[in-house]
């Protein structure tokens, strides 16, 4: 019950014009209390118990308010087109879940409510340029603070932020998987490739963010990050003459990438890839019901889990189109309709989690949206990227690189599936598309706190 008054406060602050405080509270809910609040504290005992539920209620209530309050609440731009397409996709999946799969309506709402935070774009865009910059600076400072805690956590082994799952470390570095990734990657790309938030002391925050990218000790994440730095440099340079001038720096960056790649190909990941190519993971799914994910979270496990779900989805035309329904793990419906062998342990049932996996986005996407729906979802992302690419804003390259990072890491994380990953790119969209926020005329009325 602790955060219900804060939710009410955030809504009231928005209505009376204190948009900075209101939007920051929304990001507080979106990120699980900036990963600082223990999850049990979000329990309300009245039907919602996750921080994302608060973000959902914030979005729904203020979306309805905005529709009645502002005649221009829904803008005519590509972001609206993308979100309208996503709304249609959700309606189809919810309709199929209710009328074809006969999933209880409460379970459908419980499963899909987090998806609707995407429509917060229409709410959080109604700010002035000064408010926009102020929000970004506050989020940056929060991210830096979280990165300091994450670094201390890695060097001491003492969990300091939430969801501190520990893996096998290297030397004196403890490996944790709970870096503030939703904010970390956007801001590291902004500080490196944009002038918008830079001060004379910007180098130290940038170093801290870069170090935080490396501290999880993920080989694939490091390779992707270094590759994206090169892509960002090429996009920043923009012409062949300047490219030739910076080619020594680019070649220097390529050396560690090649070294890491060779090391990766000599390690277990390459063995797992070969097993996937040889079809060995098919036998793993069909014969070894006791197989569990090991400490390395191997590619073999992820591909086996994905293959198991894909085979099931491909068996029925309707699931190919709109997935297997918006049901939740651990419910009677799920227990009676799914019997997958691979997945994380489900504490509720004592068996295997049938639907959600944090280790790969594609199994989650296919189960929820089907093959056709996932294609629509991914097309929307590429359409968004194409629009961002066309407009030469200080945030264009950072947003492009962040979205590329989500796609390239989709086989090792669930961030591409997580709708909350796209809230910050949409928050930056108006500044990219229009050159600034669209409410300069409200400056005389707006409160900047």
C-alpha positions as CSV (number, residue, x, y, z in Angstrom):
1,X,0.0,0.0,0.0
2,X,3.0,2.3,0.4
3,X,3.2,3.5,-3.2
4,X,-0.5,4.1,-3.9
5,X,-0.3,7.6,-2.5
6,X,2.7,8.2,-4.6
7,X,0.8,7.0,-7.7
8,X,-2.0,9.4,-6.9
9,X,0.5,12.2,-6.3
10,X,2.2,11.5,-9.7
11,X,-1.2,11.8,-11.4
12,X,-2.2,15.0,-9.6
13,X,1.2,16.6,-10.3
14,X,0.7,15.9,-14.0
15,X,-2.8,17.5,-14.0
16,X,-1.7,20.6,-12.2
17,X,1.3,21.1,-14.5
18,X,4.2,19.8,-12.4
19,X,5.3,17.6,-15.3
20,X,8.9,17.0,-14.4
21,X,8.1,15.5,-11.1
22,X,5.2,13.5,-12.5
23,X,7.3,12.0,-15.4
24,X,10.2,11.1,-13.1
25,X,7.8,9.3,-10.8
26,X,6.5,7.4,-13.9
27,X,10.1,6.3,-14.7
28,X,10.5,5.4,-11.0
29,X,7.6,2.9,-11.4
30,X,8.8,1.8,-14.9
31,X,12.2,0.8,-13.6
32,X,11.1,-0.9,-10.4
33,X,11.9,2.1,-8.2
34,X,15.1,2.6,-10.1
35,X,16.0,-0.9,-9.0
36,X,16.4,0.3,-5.4
37,X,13.0,-0.6,-3.9
38,X,12.5,-4.2,-2.7
39,X,9.8,-5.8,-4.8
40,X,7.5,-6.7,-1.9
41,X,7.1,-3.1,-1.1
42,X,5.0,-2.7,-4.2
43,X,2.4,-5.1,-2.9
44,X,-1.0,-3.5,-2.5
45,X,-3.2,-6.5,-1.6
46,X,-5.9,-5.2,-3.9
47,X,-5.0,-6.9,-7.2
48,X,-1.7,-5.3,-8.3
49,X,1.7,-5.9,-6.8
50,X,4.4,-4.9,-9.3
51,X,6.0,-1.6,-10.1
52,X,4.9,-2.1,-13.7
53,X,1.3,-2.2,-12.5
54,X,1.7,1.3,-11.1
55,X,3.2,2.5,-14.5
56,X,0.2,0.9,-16.2
57,X,-2.3,2.7,-14.0
58,X,-0.4,6.0,-14.5
59,X,-0.6,5.5,-18.3
60,X,-4.2,4.4,-18.5
61,X,-5.6,7.1,-16.2
62,X,-3.6,10.0,-17.7
63,X,-4.3,8.7,-21.3
64,X,-8.0,8.9,-20.7
65,X,-7.6,12.3,-19.0
66,X,-5.5,13.6,-22.0
67,X,-8.1,12.4,-24.5
68,X,-10.8,14.6,-22.9
69,X,-8.5,17.4,-21.9
70,X,-6.5,18.1,-25.1
71,X,-7.9,18.2,-28.6
72,X,-4.4,17.5,-30.0
73,X,-3.5,14.7,-27.6
74,X,-3.0,12.2,-30.4
75,X,-0.5,13.8,-32.8
76,X,-0.2,13.0,-36.5
77,X,3.3,11.6,-36.8
78,X,5.1,8.2,-37.4
79,X,5.2,7.4,-33.6
80,X,1.4,7.5,-33.6
81,X,1.3,5.2,-36.6
82,X,3.5,2.7,-34.9
83,X,1.6,2.8,-31.7
84,X,-1.7,2.5,-33.5
85,X,-0.3,-0.6,-35.3
86,X,0.8,-2.1,-31.9
87,X,-2.6,-1.3,-30.4
88,X,-4.3,-3.3,-33.2
89,X,-1.8,-6.2,-32.6
90,X,-2.7,-6.2,-28.9
91,X,-6.4,-6.2,-29.6
92,X,-6.1,-9.2,-32.0
93,X,-4.0,-11.1,-29.4
94,X,-6.4,-10.2,-26.6
95,X,-9.4,-11.1,-28.7
96,X,-7.9,-14.5,-29.7
97,X,-7.0,-15.2,-26.1
98,X,-10.6,-14.5,-24.9
99,X,-12.7,-15.9,-27.7
100,X,-10.6,-18.7,-29.2
101,X,-8.4,-19.9,-26.3
102,X,-11.0,-19.1,-23.7
103,X,-8.4,-17.7,-21.3
104,X,-10.1,-16.0,-18.3
105,X,-10.4,-12.2,-18.8
106,X,-8.6,-11.5,-15.5
107,X,-5.6,-13.5,-16.7
108,X,-5.5,-11.7,-20.0
109,X,-5.5,-8.3,-18.3
110,X,-2.8,-9.5,-15.9
111,X,-0.6,-10.7,-18.7
112,X,-1.1,-7.7,-21.1
113,X,-1.3,-4.7,-18.8
114,X,2.5,-4.1,-18.9
115,X,2.3,-3.9,-22.7
116,X,0.2,-0.7,-22.5
117,X,2.9,1.4,-20.9
118,X,4.1,2.0,-24.5
119,X,1.2,4.4,-24.9
120,X,2.8,6.6,-22.2
121,X,4.4,8.4,-25.2
122,X,1.2,10.5,-25.6
123,X,1.4,11.5,-21.9
124,X,5.1,12.2,-21.3
125,X,5.5,14.2,-24.5
126,X,3.4,17.1,-23.3
127,X,6.3,19.0,-21.7
128,X,8.3,22.1,-22.7
129,X,11.9,21.9,-23.9
130,X,13.2,23.1,-20.6
131,X,11.2,20.4,-18.8
132,X,12.5,17.8,-21.3
133,X,16.1,18.7,-20.7
134,X,15.6,18.7,-16.9
135,X,14.1,15.2,-17.0
136,X,17.0,13.9,-19.0
137,X,19.6,15.4,-16.6
138,X,17.8,13.9,-13.6
139,X,17.6,10.5,-15.3
140,X,21.3,10.7,-16.2
141,X,22.3,11.5,-12.6
142,X,20.1,8.6,-11.3
143,X,21.8,6.3,-13.9
144,X,25.2,7.4,-12.7
145,X,24.3,6.8,-9.1
146,X,23.0,3.3,-10.0
147,X,26.2,2.6,-12.0
148,X,28.3,3.6,-8.9
149,X,26.3,1.1,-6.8
150,X,26.6,-1.5,-9.5
151,X,30.4,-1.0,-9.6
152,X,30.6,-1.3,-5.8
153,X,28.5,-4.4,-6.0
154,X,30.8,-5.9,-8.6
155,X,34.0,-5.2,-6.6
156,X,32.7,-6.1,-3.2
157,X,30.2,-8.9,-4.0
158,X,27.6,-7.2,-1.8
159,X,24.2,-6.8,-3.5
160,X,23.3,-3.1,-3.6
161,X,20.5,-2.9,-6.2
162,X,17.5,-5.2,-6.7
163,X,17.5,-8.5,-8.6
164,X,21.1,-9.1,-7.8
165,X,21.6,-12.5,-9.4
166,X,25.2,-13.5,-9.3
167,X,27.2,-15.6,-11.8
168,X,30.8,-16.8,-12.1
169,X,33.1,-13.9,-11.7
170,X,36.6,-13.2,-12.9
171,X,39.5,-12.6,-10.5
172,X,38.3,-9.9,-8.0
173,X,35.2,-9.0,-10.0
174,X,31.9,-10.5,-9.0
175,X,29.6,-11.1,-11.9
176,X,26.1,-9.6,-11.5
177,X,23.4,-9.5,-14.1
178,X,21.3,-6.5,-12.7
179,X,23.0,-3.5,-14.4
180,X,20.5,-0.6,-15.0
181,X,20.3,-1.5,-18.7
182,X,17.1,0.4,-19.5
183,X,18.9,3.6,-18.7
184,X,22.5,2.7,-19.0
185,X,22.8,2.0,-22.8
186,X,20.7,5.1,-23.9
187,X,22.8,7.4,-21.8
188,X,26.2,5.9,-22.7
189,X,25.3,6.4,-26.3
190,X,24.0,10.0,-25.7
191,X,27.2,11.0,-23.8
192,X,29.5,9.5,-26.5
193,X,27.7,10.6,-29.6
194,X,25.7,13.7,-28.6
195,X,26.5,17.1,-27.4
196,X,23.2,17.6,-25.7
197,X,24.1,16.7,-22.1
198,X,27.8,17.3,-22.1
199,X,29.6,19.5,-19.6
200,X,33.3,20.2,-19.0
201,X,33.2,17.1,-16.7
202,X,31.4,14.8,-19.1
203,X,34.4,12.4,-19.6
204,X,34.2,10.9,-16.0
205,X,30.5,10.1,-16.2
206,X,31.1,8.6,-19.7
207,X,33.9,6.4,-18.3
208,X,31.7,5.2,-15.5
209,X,28.9,4.3,-17.9
210,X,31.3,2.4,-20.2
211,X,32.8,0.5,-17.2
212,X,29.3,-0.5,-16.2
213,X,28.7,-2.0,-19.7
214,X,31.8,-4.2,-19.2
215,X,31.2,-5.2,-15.5
216,X,28.5,-7.9,-16.2
217,X,31.4,-9.8,-18.0
218,X,29.2,-10.8,-20.9
219,X,31.3,-11.5,-23.9
220,X,28.4,-11.1,-26.4
221,X,27.3,-7.8,-24.8
222,X,30.9,-6.4,-25.0
223,X,31.3,-7.5,-28.6
224,X,28.0,-5.9,-29.5
225,X,28.8,-2.7,-27.6
226,X,32.2,-2.3,-29.3
227,X,30.7,-3.0,-32.7
228,X,28.0,-0.3,-32.1
229,X,30.7,2.2,-31.1
230,X,32.2,1.7,-34.6
231,X,28.8,2.0,-36.2
232,X,28.1,5.1,-34.2
233,X,31.4,6.6,-35.2
234,X,30.7,5.9,-38.9
235,X,27.3,7.5,-38.6
236,X,28.8,10.5,-36.8
237,X,31.5,11.0,-39.4
238,X,29.1,10.8,-42.3
239,X,31.5,11.3,-45.2
240,X,34.4,9.5,-46.8
241,X,37.0,12.3,-46.2
242,X,36.4,12.4,-42.5
243,X,36.2,8.6,-42.4
244,X,39.7,8.4,-43.8
245,X,40.9,10.8,-41.1
246,X,39.4,8.7,-38.3
247,X,40.3,5.3,-39.8
248,X,43.3,4.7,-37.4
249,X,40.9,5.1,-34.4
250,X,38.4,2.8,-36.0
251,X,41.0,0.1,-36.8
252,X,42.3,0.4,-33.2
253,X,38.8,-0.3,-31.9
254,X,38.6,-3.3,-34.3
255,X,41.5,-5.1,-32.6
256,X,39.9,-5.9,-29.3
257,X,36.7,-6.9,-31.2
258,X,38.6,-9.4,-33.3
259,X,40.5,-10.7,-30.2
260,X,37.2,-11.2,-28.3
261,X,35.6,-12.8,-31.3
262,X,38.4,-15.3,-31.7
263,X,38.2,-16.1,-28.0
264,X,34.4,-16.5,-28.4
265,X,34.8,-18.9,-31.3
266,X,37.2,-21.0,-29.4
267,X,34.9,-21.3,-26.4
268,X,31.7,-23.1,-25.5
269,X,29.5,-20.7,-27.5
270,X,31.0,-22.0,-30.8
271,X,30.5,-25.6,-29.6
272,X,26.8,-24.8,-28.8
273,X,26.3,-23.1,-32.2
274,X,27.7,-26.2,-33.9
275,X,25.3,-28.4,-32.0
276,X,22.5,-26.2,-33.1
277,X,23.6,-26.5,-36.7
278,X,23.8,-30.3,-36.4
279,X,20.4,-30.5,-34.8
280,X,21.6,-32.0,-31.5
281,X,19.4,-29.7,-29.5
282,X,16.3,-31.4,-31.0
283,X,17.3,-34.6,-29.1
284,X,17.9,-32.5,-26.0
285,X,14.3,-31.2,-26.1
286,X,12.7,-34.6,-26.8
287,X,14.7,-36.9,-24.5
288,X,16.3,-34.9,-21.6
289,X,13.5,-33.6,-19.4
290,X,16.0,-33.0,-16.5
291,X,18.2,-30.6,-18.5
292,X,18.7,-27.3,-16.7
293,X,20.4,-24.1,-17.7
294,X,24.0,-24.0,-16.4
295,X,26.0,-21.1,-15.1
296,X,27.0,-19.9,-18.5
297,X,23.4,-19.7,-19.9
298,X,24.7,-21.4,-23.1
299,X,23.5,-20.8,-26.6
300,X,22.5,-24.4,-26.8
301,X,20.0,-24.0,-24.0
302,X,18.5,-20.8,-25.5
303,X,18.2,-22.4,-29.0
304,X,16.7,-25.6,-27.5
305,X,14.1,-23.6,-25.5
306,X,13.3,-21.5,-28.6
307,X,13.0,-24.6,-30.8
308,X,10.7,-26.3,-28.4
309,X,8.3,-23.3,-28.4
310,X,8.5,-22.8,-32.1
311,X,7.6,-26.4,-32.9
312,X,4.5,-26.1,-30.7
313,X,3.5,-22.8,-32.2
314,X,3.9,-24.1,-35.8
315,X,1.5,-27.0,-35.1
316,X,-1.6,-24.8,-35.3
317,X,-2.3,-22.0,-37.9
318,X,-3.9,-19.8,-35.4
319,X,-0.9,-19.8,-33.1
320,X,1.3,-19.0,-36.1
321,X,-0.8,-15.8,-36.5
322,X,-1.4,-14.6,-33.0
323,X,0.6,-16.8,-30.6
324,X,-0.5,-19.1,-27.8
325,X,-2.6,-16.6,-25.9
326,X,-2.1,-14.0,-23.2
327,X,-2.0,-16.4,-20.2
328,X,0.3,-16.3,-17.2
329,X,2.8,-18.7,-15.8
330,X,1.7,-20.7,-12.8
331,X,-2.1,-20.5,-13.5
332,X,-4.5,-23.4,-13.9
333,X,-4.9,-22.6,-17.6
334,X,-1.2,-22.6,-18.3
335,X,-0.6,-25.8,-16.3
336,X,-3.3,-27.6,-18.2
337,X,-2.4,-26.4,-21.7
338,X,1.4,-26.3,-21.7
339,X,4.0,-29.0,-21.0
340,X,7.4,-27.6,-22.1
341,X,10.5,-29.4,-20.8
342,X,12.9,-26.5,-20.9
343,X,12.8,-23.2,-18.9
344,X,13.7,-21.7,-15.6
345,X,12.4,-23.1,-12.4
346,X,8.9,-21.8,-11.5
347,X,8.7,-21.3,-7.7
348,X,4.9,-21.2,-7.8
349,X,4.5,-24.6,-9.4
350,X,7.8,-26.3,-8.6
351,X,8.2,-27.2,-12.2
352,X,9.4,-25.4,-15.3
353,X,8.3,-21.9,-16.3
354,X,6.2,-22.5,-19.4
355,X,6.0,-19.1,-20.9
356,X,8.5,-16.5,-19.9
357,X,12.3,-16.7,-20.3
358,X,14.6,-13.8,-19.4
359,X,17.4,-15.3,-21.5
360,X,16.0,-14.8,-25.0
361,X,13.4,-12.5,-26.4
362,X,12.2,-14.5,-29.3
363,X,10.5,-17.3,-27.4
364,X,8.6,-14.7,-25.5
365,X,7.6,-12.8,-28.6
366,X,6.5,-15.9,-30.6
367,X,4.4,-17.2,-27.7
368,X,2.7,-13.8,-27.1
369,X,2.3,-12.5,-30.7
370,X,2.8,-15.6,-32.9
371,X,5.1,-15.6,-36.0
372,X,2.9,-13.1,-37.9
373,X,2.4,-10.8,-34.9
374,X,6.1,-10.8,-34.1
375,X,6.9,-9.9,-37.7
376,X,4.5,-6.9,-37.3
377,X,6.2,-6.0,-34.0
378,X,9.7,-6.1,-35.5
379,X,8.6,-4.2,-38.6
380,X,7.4,-1.4,-36.3
381,X,10.9,-1.2,-34.7
382,X,12.6,-1.0,-38.1
383,X,10.1,1.6,-39.3
384,X,10.8,3.6,-36.1
385,X,14.6,3.3,-36.7
386,X,14.2,4.4,-40.3
387,X,12.3,7.6,-39.3
388,X,14.9,8.4,-36.6
389,X,17.7,7.8,-39.2
390,X,16.2,10.4,-41.6
391,X,16.2,13.2,-39.0
392,X,19.6,14.7,-38.0
393,X,19.0,15.2,-34.3
394,X,21.5,15.1,-31.5
395,X,19.5,12.0,-30.3
396,X,19.2,10.2,-33.6
397,X,22.5,8.2,-33.4
398,X,22.0,7.3,-29.7
399,X,18.5,6.1,-30.3
400,X,19.5,4.1,-33.4
401,X,22.4,2.4,-31.5
402,X,20.2,1.6,-28.5
403,X,17.5,0.0,-30.7
404,X,20.3,-1.9,-32.6
405,X,21.6,-3.1,-29.2
406,X,18.2,-4.4,-28.2
407,X,17.9,-6.4,-31.5
408,X,21.5,-7.7,-31.4
409,X,21.2,-8.8,-27.7
410,X,17.7,-10.4,-28.3
411,X,19.3,-13.9,-28.2
412,X,20.8,-13.3,-24.8
413,X,18.2,-11.2,-23.0
414,X,14.5,-10.4,-22.9
415,X,14.9,-6.6,-23.5
416,X,13.5,-6.7,-27.0
417,X,10.4,-8.3,-25.6
418,X,10.1,-5.9,-22.7
419,X,7.9,-2.9,-23.8
420,X,9.5,-0.7,-21.1
421,X,12.7,-0.8,-23.2
422,X,11.0,1.4,-25.8
423,X,9.6,4.1,-23.5
424,X,12.8,6.3,-23.5
425,X,13.3,6.1,-27.3
426,X,9.7,7.3,-27.7
427,X,10.3,10.0,-25.1
428,X,13.2,11.3,-27.3
429,X,11.2,10.9,-30.5
430,X,9.6,14.4,-30.5
431,X,13.0,16.1,-30.1
432,X,14.2,14.0,-33.0
433,X,11.2,14.4,-35.3
434,X,10.3,18.1,-34.6
435,X,13.6,19.4,-33.4
436,X,12.2,20.1,-30.0
437,X,9.2,19.3,-27.9
438,X,5.9,20.5,-29.3
439,X,4.6,22.6,-26.4
440,X,6.7,25.8,-26.4
441,X,3.4,27.7,-26.3
442,X,2.6,26.3,-22.9
443,X,5.8,27.7,-21.4
444,X,4.1,30.6,-19.7
445,X,1.7,28.3,-18.0
446,X,3.8,25.3,-17.3
447,X,5.7,24.7,-14.0
448,X,9.2,23.5,-14.5
449,X,9.4,21.4,-11.4
